[in-house]
């Protein structure tokens, strides 16, 4: 992280740092807040937002405010801590199914993997997967190759039978089976 000047830590509830933020719209400089929420494939917008952040005198304070205290999603900071630690692995089949149904939903890495697996198993063309995940067709094809290889490798790996120690091949990884069925409840909900 680059520092443009030493920042004084903010006190709880202090939002005066907003006045010094590089992203604050002023008469000579209009900044669209949507510029800071680009899609993953919008590299020009990502670079532009990061360039503005790099020159911001309150960059660290902004990051701290985004990560710290207060009630967010109906949870305290302590209650959210396990969710933060496990966020990349969080898997909500409701979000996976929503994306496969055509809704524009934010996905974690695990959920994106589940979408790729489900789309691959359902025979969805790479072009359609690219549109679903907002990635290039080439990247979608690469994800399908990786998925095909994972399925092949897991199917070839021996699996212990409970109780007798015999090994048998498994037909499909458990996560792929689960991605095609709707669970009874989502343990982590939608809070992040």
Biotite code that builds the C-alpha atoms (Angstrom):
import biotite.structure as struc

atoms = struc.array([
    struc.Atom([0.000, 0.000, 0.000], chain_id="A", res_id=1, res_name="UNK", atom_name="CA", element="C"),
    struc.Atom([1.355, 3.415, -0.922], chain_id="A", res_id=2, res_name="UNK", atom_name="CA", element="C"),
    struc.Atom([1.199, 6.305, 1.494], chain_id="A", res_id=3, res_name="UNK", atom_name="CA", element="C"),
    struc.Atom([1.058, 9.855, 0.211], chain_id="A", res_id=4, res_name="UNK", atom_name="CA", element="C"),
    struc.Atom([1.353, 11.317, 3.705], chain_id="A", res_id=5, res_name="UNK", atom_name="CA", element="C"),
    struc.Atom([1.240, 10.164, 7.299], chain_id="A", res_id=6, res_name="UNK", atom_name="CA", element="C"),
    struc.Atom([-2.317, 9.749, 8.410], chain_id="A", res_id=7, res_name="UNK", atom_name="CA", element="C"),
    struc.Atom([-3.620, 10.261, 11.907], chain_id="A", res_id=8, res_name="UNK", atom_name="CA", element="C"),
    struc.Atom([-5.791, 7.339, 12.967], chain_id="A", res_id=9, res_name="UNK", atom_name="CA", element="C"),
    struc.Atom([-9.439, 8.310, 12.997], chain_id="A", res_id=10, res_name="UNK", atom_name="CA", element="C"),
    struc.Atom([-11.581, 8.139, 16.073], chain_id="A", res_id=11, res_name="UNK", atom_name="CA", element="C"),
    struc.Atom([-14.709, 5.998, 16.216], chain_id="A", res_id=12, res_name="UNK", atom_name="CA", element="C"),
    struc.Atom([-17.559, 7.519, 14.275], chain_id="A", res_id=13, res_name="UNK", atom_name="CA", element="C"),
    struc.Atom([-15.352, 10.186, 12.692], chain_id="A", res_id=14, res_name="UNK", atom_name="CA", element="C"),
    struc.Atom([-16.221, 10.656, 9.031], chain_id="A", res_id=15, res_name="UNK", atom_name="CA", element="C"),
    struc.Atom([-14.423, 13.985, 8.531], chain_id="A", res_id=16, res_name="UNK", atom_name="CA", element="C"),
    struc.Atom([-11.780, 12.141, 6.508], chain_id="A", res_id=17, res_name="UNK", atom_name="CA", element="C"),
    struc.Atom([-14.340, 12.004, 3.658], chain_id="A", res_id=18, res_name="UNK", atom_name="CA", element="C"),
    struc.Atom([-13.622, 15.692, 3.057], chain_id="A", res_id=19, res_name="UNK", atom_name="CA", element="C"),
    struc.Atom([-10.003, 14.890, 2.122], chain_id="A", res_id=20, res_name="UNK", atom_name="CA", element="C"),
    struc.Atom([-10.727, 11.820, -0.040], chain_id="A", res_id=21, res_name="UNK", atom_name="CA", element="C"),
    struc.Atom([-9.481, 11.961, -3.643], chain_id="A", res_id=22, res_name="UNK", atom_name="CA", element="C"),
    struc.Atom([-12.747, 10.366, -4.784], chain_id="A", res_id=23, res_name="UNK", atom_name="CA", element="C"),
    struc.Atom([-14.873, 13.184, -3.371], chain_id="A", res_id=24, res_name="UNK", atom_name="CA", element="C"),
    struc.Atom([-16.754, 15.028, -6.092], chain_id="A", res_id=25, res_name="UNK", atom_name="CA", element="C"),
    struc.Atom([-16.103, 18.740, -6.236], chain_id="A", res_id=26, res_name="UNK", atom_name="CA", element="C"),
    struc.Atom([-17.144, 21.447, -8.681], chain_id="A", res_id=27, res_name="UNK", atom_name="CA", element="C"),
    struc.Atom([-14.011, 21.110, -10.843], chain_id="A", res_id=28, res_name="UNK", atom_name="CA", element="C"),
    struc.Atom([-13.760, 17.311, -10.429], chain_id="A", res_id=29, res_name="UNK", atom_name="CA", element="C"),
    struc.Atom([-16.845, 15.128, -10.717], chain_id="A", res_id=30, res_name="UNK", atom_name="CA", element="C"),
    struc.Atom([-16.288, 11.516, -9.595], chain_id="A", res_id=31, res_name="UNK", atom_name="CA", element="C"),
    struc.Atom([-18.878, 8.835, -10.275], chain_id="A", res_id=32, res_name="UNK", atom_name="CA", element="C"),
    struc.Atom([-19.164, 6.538, -7.211], chain_id="A", res_id=33, res_name="UNK", atom_name="CA", element="C"),
    struc.Atom([-19.964, 3.649, -9.585], chain_id="A", res_id=34, res_name="UNK", atom_name="CA", element="C"),
    struc.Atom([-16.375, 3.904, -10.859], chain_id="A", res_id=35, res_name="UNK", atom_name="CA", element="C"),
    struc.Atom([-15.326, 2.154, -7.634], chain_id="A", res_id=36, res_name="UNK", atom_name="CA", element="C"),
    struc.Atom([-17.548, -0.877, -8.271], chain_id="A", res_id=37, res_name="UNK", atom_name="CA", element="C"),
    struc.Atom([-16.373, -2.116, -11.679], chain_id="A", res_id=38, res_name="UNK", atom_name="CA", element="C"),
    struc.Atom([-17.065, -5.567, -13.059], chain_id="A", res_id=39, res_name="UNK", atom_name="CA", element="C"),
    struc.Atom([-14.081, -7.969, -12.844], chain_id="A", res_id=40, res_name="UNK", atom_name="CA", element="C"),
    struc.Atom([-13.352, -7.663, -16.578], chain_id="A", res_id=41, res_name="UNK", atom_name="CA", element="C"),
    struc.Atom([-13.488, -3.831, -16.712], chain_id="A", res_id=42, res_name="UNK", atom_name="CA", element="C"),
    struc.Atom([-9.741, -3.370, -16.487], chain_id="A", res_id=43, res_name="UNK", atom_name="CA", element="C"),
    struc.Atom([-9.735, 0.279, -17.618], chain_id="A", res_id=44, res_name="UNK", atom_name="CA", element="C"),
    struc.Atom([-12.214, 1.234, -14.872], chain_id="A", res_id=45, res_name="UNK", atom_name="CA", element="C"),
    struc.Atom([-10.252, -0.777, -12.304], chain_id="A", res_id=46, res_name="UNK", atom_name="CA", element="C"),
    struc.Atom([-7.000, 0.967, -13.274], chain_id="A", res_id=47, res_name="UNK", atom_name="CA", element="C"),
    struc.Atom([-8.657, 4.391, -13.210], chain_id="A", res_id=48, res_name="UNK", atom_name="CA", element="C"),
    struc.Atom([-10.159, 3.821, -9.742], chain_id="A", res_id=49, res_name="UNK", atom_name="CA", element="C"),
    struc.Atom([-6.867, 2.490, -8.373], chain_id="A", res_id=50, res_name="UNK", atom_name="CA", element="C"),
    struc.Atom([-4.970, 5.439, -9.869], chain_id="A", res_id=51, res_name="UNK", atom_name="CA", element="C"),
    struc.Atom([-7.288, 7.833, -8.050], chain_id="A", res_id=52, res_name="UNK", atom_name="CA", element="C"),
    struc.Atom([-6.861, 5.850, -4.801], chain_id="A", res_id=53, res_name="UNK", atom_name="CA", element="C"),
    struc.Atom([-3.064, 5.923, -5.133], chain_id="A", res_id=54, res_name="UNK", atom_name="CA", element="C"),
    struc.Atom([-3.065, 9.706, -4.936], chain_id="A", res_id=55, res_name="UNK", atom_name="CA", element="C"),
    struc.Atom([-5.521, 9.812, -2.030], chain_id="A", res_id=56, res_name="UNK", atom_name="CA", element="C"),
    struc.Atom([-4.235, 11.376, 1.206], chain_id="A", res_id=57, res_name="UNK", atom_name="CA", element="C"),
    struc.Atom([-6.625, 9.261, 3.315], chain_id="A", res_id=58, res_name="UNK", atom_name="CA", element="C"),
    struc.Atom([-6.117, 5.893, 1.606], chain_id="A", res_id=59, res_name="UNK", atom_name="CA", element="C"),
    struc.Atom([-5.370, 3.931, 4.786], chain_id="A", res_id=60, res_name="UNK", atom_name="CA", element="C"),
    struc.Atom([-8.175, 5.566, 6.726], chain_id="A", res_id=61, res_name="UNK", atom_name="CA", element="C"),
    struc.Atom([-10.580, 4.626, 3.934], chain_id="A", res_id=62, res_name="UNK", atom_name="CA", element="C"),
    struc.Atom([-9.401, 1.011, 4.024], chain_id="A", res_id=63, res_name="UNK", atom_name="CA", element="C"),
    struc.Atom([-9.658, 0.899, 7.818], chain_id="A", res_id=64, res_name="UNK", atom_name="CA", element="C"),
    struc.Atom([-13.205, 2.255, 7.692], chain_id="A", res_id=65, res_name="UNK", atom_name="CA", element="C"),
    struc.Atom([-14.148, -0.390, 5.146], chain_id="A", res_id=66, res_name="UNK", atom_name="CA", element="C"),
    struc.Atom([-12.804, -3.212, 7.316], chain_id="A", res_id=67, res_name="UNK", atom_name="CA", element="C"),
    struc.Atom([-13.577, -2.199, 10.862], chain_id="A", res_id=68, res_name="UNK", atom_name="CA", element="C"),
    struc.Atom([-16.206, -1.648, 13.504], chain_id="A", res_id=69, res_name="UNK", atom_name="CA", element="C"),
    struc.Atom([-19.900, -1.092, 13.627], chain_id="A", res_id=70, res_name="UNK", atom_name="CA", element="C"),
    struc.Atom([-22.941, -3.211, 12.981], chain_id="A", res_id=71, res_name="UNK", atom_name="CA", element="C"),
    struc.Atom([-22.968, -4.356, 9.371], chain_id="A", res_id=72, res_name="UNK", atom_name="CA", element="C"),
    struc.Atom([-25.209, -7.078, 8.022], chain_id="A", res_id=73, res_name="UNK", atom_name="CA", element="C"),
    struc.Atom([-26.782, -7.376, 11.466], chain_id="A", res_id=74, res_name="UNK", atom_name="CA", element="C"),
    struc.Atom([-23.477, -8.494, 12.993], chain_id="A", res_id=75, res_name="UNK", atom_name="CA", element="C"),
    struc.Atom([-20.755, -6.962, 15.142], chain_id="A", res_id=76, res_name="UNK", atom_name="CA", element="C"),
    struc.Atom([-17.115, -6.891, 14.055], chain_id="A", res_id=77, res_name="UNK", atom_name="CA", element="C"),
    struc.Atom([-16.393, -9.950, 16.216], chain_id="A", res_id=78, res_name="UNK", atom_name="CA", element="C"),
    struc.Atom([-19.338, -11.846, 14.763], chain_id="A", res_id=79, res_name="UNK", atom_name="CA", element="C"),
    struc.Atom([-18.168, -11.014, 11.231], chain_id="A", res_id=80, res_name="UNK", atom_name="CA", element="C"),
    struc.Atom([-14.545, -12.061, 11.842], chain_id="A", res_id=81, res_name="UNK", atom_name="CA", element="C"),
    struc.Atom([-15.056, -15.766, 10.998], chain_id="A", res_id=82, res_name="UNK", atom_name="CA", element="C"),
    struc.Atom([-16.950, -14.754, 7.875], chain_id="A", res_id=83, res_name="UNK", atom_name="CA", element="C"),
    struc.Atom([-14.048, -12.550, 6.767], chain_id="A", res_id=84, res_name="UNK", atom_name="CA", element="C"),
    struc.Atom([-11.564, -15.359, 7.353], chain_id="A", res_id=85, res_name="UNK", atom_name="CA", element="C"),
    struc.Atom([-13.652, -17.810, 5.367], chain_id="A", res_id=86, res_name="UNK", atom_name="CA", element="C"),
    struc.Atom([-15.136, -15.418, 2.801], chain_id="A", res_id=87, res_name="UNK", atom_name="CA", element="C"),
    struc.Atom([-13.210, -16.756, -0.224], chain_id="A", res_id=88, res_name="UNK", atom_name="CA", element="C"),
    struc.Atom([-14.439, -20.277, 0.568], chain_id="A", res_id=89, res_name="UNK", atom_name="CA", element="C"),
    struc.Atom([-18.038, -19.288, 1.392], chain_id="A", res_id=90, res_name="UNK", atom_name="CA", element="C"),
    struc.Atom([-20.454, -21.218, -0.761], chain_id="A", res_id=91, res_name="UNK", atom_name="CA", element="C"),
    struc.Atom([-24.096, -20.193, -1.024], chain_id="A", res_id=92, res_name="UNK", atom_name="CA", element="C"),
    struc.Atom([-25.991, -22.366, -3.465], chain_id="A", res_id=93, res_name="UNK", atom_name="CA", element="C"),
    struc.Atom([-28.703, -19.723, -3.551], chain_id="A", res_id=94, res_name="UNK", atom_name="CA", element="C"),
    struc.Atom([-26.218, -17.284, -5.128], chain_id="A", res_id=95, res_name="UNK", atom_name="CA", element="C"),
    struc.Atom([-24.813, -19.966, -7.455], chain_id="A", res_id=96, res_name="UNK", atom_name="CA", element="C"),
    struc.Atom([-28.318, -20.859, -8.634], chain_id="A", res_id=97, res_name="UNK", atom_name="CA", element="C"),
    struc.Atom([-29.237, -17.185, -9.019], chain_id="A", res_id=98, res_name="UNK", atom_name="CA", element="C"),
    struc.Atom([-26.243, -16.570, -11.287], chain_id="A", res_id=99, res_name="UNK", atom_name="CA", element="C"),
    struc.Atom([-27.019, -19.652, -13.359], chain_id="A", res_id=100, res_name="UNK", atom_name="CA", element="C"),
    struc.Atom([-30.578, -18.328, -13.682], chain_id="A", res_id=101, res_name="UNK", atom_name="CA", element="C"),
    struc.Atom([-29.219, -15.098, -15.182], chain_id="A", res_id=102, res_name="UNK", atom_name="CA", element="C"),
    struc.Atom([-29.115, -12.786, -12.161], chain_id="A", res_id=103, res_name="UNK", atom_name="CA", element="C"),
    struc.Atom([-26.175, -10.434, -11.606], chain_id="A", res_id=104, res_name="UNK", atom_name="CA", element="C"),
    struc.Atom([-24.920, -11.509, -8.174], chain_id="A", res_id=105, res_name="UNK", atom_name="CA", element="C"),
    struc.Atom([-21.565, -11.048, -6.450], chain_id="A", res_id=106, res_name="UNK", atom_name="CA", element="C"),
    struc.Atom([-19.827, -14.412, -6.023], chain_id="A", res_id=107, res_name="UNK", atom_name="CA", element="C"),
    struc.Atom([-16.979, -15.602, -3.840], chain_id="A", res_id=108, res_name="UNK", atom_name="CA", element="C"),
    struc.Atom([-14.170, -17.680, -5.364], chain_id="A", res_id=109, res_name="UNK", atom_name="CA", element="C"),
    struc.Atom([-15.803, -20.913, -4.174], chain_id="A", res_id=110, res_name="UNK", atom_name="CA", element="C"),
    struc.Atom([-19.143, -19.855, -5.662], chain_id="A", res_id=111, res_name="UNK", atom_name="CA", element="C"),
    struc.Atom([-17.509, -18.979, -8.993], chain_id="A", res_id=112, res_name="UNK", atom_name="CA", element="C"),
    struc.Atom([-15.901, -22.440, -8.996], chain_id="A", res_id=113, res_name="UNK", atom_name="CA", element="C"),
    struc.Atom([-19.307, -24.024, -8.290], chain_id="A", res_id=114, res_name="UNK", atom_name="CA", element="C"),
    struc.Atom([-20.865, -22.060, -11.174], chain_id="A", res_id=115, res_name="UNK", atom_name="CA", element="C"),
    struc.Atom([-18.120, -23.292, -13.521], chain_id="A", res_id=116, res_name="UNK", atom_name="CA", element="C"),
    struc.Atom([-18.598, -26.914, -12.378], chain_id="A", res_id=117, res_name="UNK", atom_name="CA", element="C"),
    struc.Atom([-22.379, -26.785, -12.672], chain_id="A", res_id=118, res_name="UNK", atom_name="CA", element="C"),
    struc.Atom([-22.207, -25.082, -16.078], chain_id="A", res_id=119, res_name="UNK", atom_name="CA", element="C"),
    struc.Atom([-19.676, -27.640, -17.316], chain_id="A", res_id=120, res_name="UNK", atom_name="CA", element="C"),
    struc.Atom([-21.778, -30.580, -16.100], chain_id="A", res_id=121, res_name="UNK", atom_name="CA", element="C"),
    struc.Atom([-24.914, -29.071, -17.635], chain_id="A", res_id=122, res_name="UNK", atom_name="CA", element="C"),
    struc.Atom([-23.175, -28.567, -21.009], chain_id="A", res_id=123, res_name="UNK", atom_name="CA", element="C"),
    struc.Atom([-23.444, -24.785, -21.018], chain_id="A", res_id=124, res_name="UNK", atom_name="CA", element="C"),
    struc.Atom([-21.249, -23.425, -23.833], chain_id="A", res_id=125, res_name="UNK", atom_name="CA", element="C"),
    struc.Atom([-18.086, -21.511, -22.886], chain_id="A", res_id=126, res_name="UNK", atom_name="CA", element="C"),
    struc.Atom([-19.490, -18.375, -24.536], chain_id="A", res_id=127, res_name="UNK", atom_name="CA", element="C"),
    struc.Atom([-22.468, -18.435, -22.184], chain_id="A", res_id=128, res_name="UNK", atom_name="CA", element="C"),
    struc.Atom([-20.245, -19.106, -19.146], chain_id="A", res_id=129, res_name="UNK", atom_name="CA", element="C"),
    struc.Atom([-18.149, -16.098, -20.181], chain_id="A", res_id=130, res_name="UNK", atom_name="CA", element="C"),
    struc.Atom([-21.270, -13.904, -20.167], chain_id="A", res_id=131, res_name="UNK", atom_name="CA", element="C"),
    struc.Atom([-22.444, -15.339, -16.833], chain_id="A", res_id=132, res_name="UNK", atom_name="CA", element="C"),
    struc.Atom([-19.119, -14.703, -15.071], chain_id="A", res_id=133, res_name="UNK", atom_name="CA", element="C"),
    struc.Atom([-18.215, -11.568, -17.050], chain_id="A", res_id=134, res_name="UNK", atom_name="CA", element="C"),
    struc.Atom([-14.943, -13.075, -18.240], chain_id="A", res_id=135, res_name="UNK", atom_name="CA", element="C"),
    struc.Atom([-13.476, -13.587, -21.688], chain_id="A", res_id=136, res_name="UNK", atom_name="CA", element="C"),
    struc.Atom([-14.423, -16.611, -23.771], chain_id="A", res_id=137, res_name="UNK", atom_name="CA", element="C"),
    struc.Atom([-10.792, -17.738, -23.584], chain_id="A", res_id=138, res_name="UNK", atom_name="CA", element="C"),
    struc.Atom([-10.847, -17.583, -19.795], chain_id="A", res_id=139, res_name="UNK", atom_name="CA", element="C"),
    struc.Atom([-14.128, -19.555, -19.743], chain_id="A", res_id=140, res_name="UNK", atom_name="CA", element="C"),
    struc.Atom([-12.560, -22.207, -21.975], chain_id="A", res_id=141, res_name="UNK", atom_name="CA", element="C"),
    struc.Atom([-9.560, -22.364, -19.626], chain_id="A", res_id=142, res_name="UNK", atom_name="CA", element="C"),
    struc.Atom([-11.872, -22.772, -16.607], chain_id="A", res_id=143, res_name="UNK", atom_name="CA", element="C"),
    struc.Atom([-13.657, -25.638, -18.412], chain_id="A", res_id=144, res_name="UNK", atom_name="CA", element="C"),
    struc.Atom([-10.327, -27.340, -19.160], chain_id="A", res_id=145, res_name="UNK", atom_name="CA", element="C"),
    struc.Atom([-9.336, -27.025, -15.483], chain_id="A", res_id=146, res_name="UNK", atom_name="CA", element="C"),
    struc.Atom([-12.721, -28.417, -14.411], chain_id="A", res_id=147, res_name="UNK", atom_name="CA", element="C"),
    struc.Atom([-12.508, -31.325, -16.854], chain_id="A", res_id=148, res_name="UNK", atom_name="CA", element="C"),
    struc.Atom([-9.030, -32.144, -15.507], chain_id="A", res_id=149, res_name="UNK", atom_name="CA", element="C"),
    struc.Atom([-10.225, -31.937, -11.860], chain_id="A", res_id=150, res_name="UNK", atom_name="CA", element="C"),
    struc.Atom([-13.141, -34.256, -12.575], chain_id="A", res_id=151, res_name="UNK", atom_name="CA", element="C"),
    struc.Atom([-10.869, -36.721, -14.371], chain_id="A", res_id=152, res_name="UNK", atom_name="CA", element="C"),
    struc.Atom([-8.238, -36.624, -11.595], chain_id="A", res_id=153, res_name="UNK", atom_name="CA", element="C"),
    struc.Atom([-10.781, -37.041, -8.817], chain_id="A", res_id=154, res_name="UNK", atom_name="CA", element="C"),
    struc.Atom([-12.540, -39.876, -10.640], chain_id="A", res_id=155, res_name="UNK", atom_name="CA", element="C"),
    struc.Atom([-9.214, -41.669, -11.020], chain_id="A", res_id=156, res_name="UNK", atom_name="CA", element="C"),
    struc.Atom([-8.211, -41.153, -7.370], chain_id="A", res_id=157, res_name="UNK", atom_name="CA", element="C"),
    struc.Atom([-8.978, -44.123, -5.115], chain_id="A", res_id=158, res_name="UNK", atom_name="CA", element="C"),
    struc.Atom([-11.576, -43.556, -2.391], chain_id="A", res_id=159, res_name="UNK", atom_name="CA", element="C"),
    struc.Atom([-11.628, -45.420, 0.948], chain_id="A", res_id=160, res_name="UNK", atom_name="CA", element="C"),
    struc.Atom([-14.828, -47.351, 1.642], chain_id="A", res_id=161, res_name="UNK", atom_name="CA", element="C"),
    struc.Atom([-16.045, -46.802, 5.189], chain_id="A", res_id=162, res_name="UNK", atom_name="CA", element="C"),
    struc.Atom([-15.239, -49.700, 7.412], chain_id="A", res_id=163, res_name="UNK", atom_name="CA", element="C"),
    struc.Atom([-13.450, -52.210, 5.166], chain_id="A", res_id=164, res_name="UNK", atom_name="CA", element="C"),
    struc.Atom([-10.437, -50.271, 3.876], chain_id="A", res_id=165, res_name="UNK", atom_name="CA", element="C"),
    struc.Atom([-11.191, -51.118, 0.208], chain_id="A", res_id=166, res_name="UNK", atom_name="CA", element="C"),
    struc.Atom([-10.613, -48.417, -2.354], chain_id="A", res_id=167, res_name="UNK", atom_name="CA", element="C"),
    struc.Atom([-13.054, -47.605, -5.137], chain_id="A", res_id=168, res_name="UNK", atom_name="CA", element="C"),
    struc.Atom([-13.052, -44.794, -7.669], chain_id="A", res_id=169, res_name="UNK", atom_name="CA", element="C"),
    struc.Atom([-15.468, -41.965, -7.085], chain_id="A", res_id=170, res_name="UNK", atom_name="CA", element="C"),
    struc.Atom([-17.633, -40.904, -10.003], chain_id="A", res_id=171, res_name="UNK", atom_name="CA", element="C"),
    struc.Atom([-17.946, -37.208, -9.214], chain_id="A", res_id=172, res_name="UNK", atom_name="CA", element="C"),
    struc.Atom([-16.509, -34.899, -6.550], chain_id="A", res_id=173, res_name="UNK", atom_name="CA", element="C"),
    struc.Atom([-18.908, -34.179, -3.702], chain_id="A", res_id=174, res_name="UNK", atom_name="CA", element="C"),
    struc.Atom([-18.849, -30.435, -4.373], chain_id="A", res_id=175, res_name="UNK", atom_name="CA", element="C"),
    struc.Atom([-20.041, -31.048, -7.927], chain_id="A", res_id=176, res_name="UNK", atom_name="CA", element="C"),
    struc.Atom([-22.872, -33.288, -6.736], chain_id="A", res_id=177, res_name="UNK", atom_name="CA", element="C"),
    struc.Atom([-23.840, -30.670, -4.169], chain_id="A", res_id=178, res_name="UNK", atom_name="CA", element="C"),
    struc.Atom([-23.745, -27.858, -6.698], chain_id="A", res_id=179, res_name="UNK", atom_name="CA", element="C"),
    struc.Atom([-26.566, -29.522, -8.619], chain_id="A", res_id=180, res_name="UNK", atom_name="CA", element="C"),
    struc.Atom([-28.879, -29.878, -5.646], chain_id="A", res_id=181, res_name="UNK", atom_name="CA", element="C"),
    struc.Atom([-30.442, -27.150, -3.575], chain_id="A", res_id=182, res_name="UNK", atom_name="CA", element="C"),
    struc.Atom([-29.482, -27.348, 0.093], chain_id="A", res_id=183, res_name="UNK", atom_name="CA", element="C"),
    struc.Atom([-32.098, -27.078, 2.811], chain_id="A", res_id=184, res_name="UNK", atom_name="CA", element="C"),
    struc.Atom([-30.428, -24.014, 4.340], chain_id="A", res_id=185, res_name="UNK", atom_name="CA", element="C"),
    struc.Atom([-27.487, -21.725, 3.775], chain_id="A", res_id=186, res_name="UNK", atom_name="CA", element="C"),
    struc.Atom([-25.372, -21.811, 6.951], chain_id="A", res_id=187, res_name="UNK", atom_name="CA", element="C"),
    struc.Atom([-23.604, -18.500, 6.327], chain_id="A", res_id=188, res_name="UNK", atom_name="CA", element="C"),
    struc.Atom([-26.521, -16.624, 4.834], chain_id="A", res_id=189, res_name="UNK", atom_name="CA", element="C"),
    struc.Atom([-25.619, -13.582, 2.801], chain_id="A", res_id=190, res_name="UNK", atom_name="CA", element="C"),
    struc.Atom([-23.692, -11.577, 5.391], chain_id="A", res_id=191, res_name="UNK", atom_name="CA", element="C"),
    struc.Atom([-20.066, -10.870, 4.597], chain_id="A", res_id=192, res_name="UNK", atom_name="CA", element="C"),
])
